[in-house]
Amino acid sequence: MPNEKLTFLYPRSHYLHRPVSTEVSATSSEPLDIDRIKEFDGFIITSAPIDHLAFHDVEYIEEIRCLIQELDKQRKQQLYFCWGAMAAIADSPFAKKYAGAFLPT
């Protein structure tokens, strides 16, 4: 991967009412800008260990949903880990959160 450039992004809405944490700023992360999606070849989406929260309690869930919709619209490659995978299937027909491997629908 010597020619690949990684860009780390964080949800803007997660830091609306507080400063960006030192852990996030130390990684040279940038705020997510949906308009920049066309610049990227693909996205890897993961998150903090917030699987104990309902989706509606995650302050940045709408931003993530918009991101996923735009990635689908632009046909970008996507890989989801941990809570990011749960967010990716949040609007699926499942009645609750599930862990495991899922085939795309």
Secondary structure, DSSP 8 states (H G I E B T S, - for coil): -TT-----EE-GGGGTTS---HHHHHTT-EE--GGGGGG-SEEEE---S-TTS-GGGSTTHHHHHHHHHHHHHTT-EEEE-HHHHHHHTTTSS-SS---S-----
